[in-house]
């Protein structure tokens, strides 16, 4: 029972921290300051419902960006979270459009090597192309040897022998998918 409460408190703490961060971003003048002093873009990530109840889907994140209203707050889409929350990868991308999509994680559904799981990368890449997205596509994964991070992200097994192997194989797979389009 104690372990259950510890996990619940950790999750509650993450939710409160995320909400406070988003409230600060939206109300503190930070986006305007970032825009005026360095033309900096702030991206808010849609995260699955098992980690938060706030900004789970692209539609919510775009509304948040519009509500902030400075033009430099954009959406960060992450395939790992999208496969749990979005009805359509292309629909999420098109909801953001070029105006609001600022950053993309090309992860697999299990955080393993991209192109080896359930994420519909062809559909996703096609939609990114259709809106003219030219920003970064980043592979995000986690090494279980970093125990605290692995525990927080529920990473219990190796997806590759090394981080370099995961990156090299993932990039190779993603390039093959893109080349076949």
Secondary structure by P-SEA (a helix, b strand, c coil): caaaaaaaaaaaaaaaaaaaaaaaaaccaaaaaaaacccbbbbbbbcccccccccccaaaaaaaaaaaccccbbbbbbaaaaaaccccaaaaaaaaccccccbbbbcccccccccccccaaaaaaaaaaaacccccbbbbbbbccaaaaaaaacccccccccaaaaaaaaaaaaaaaaaac
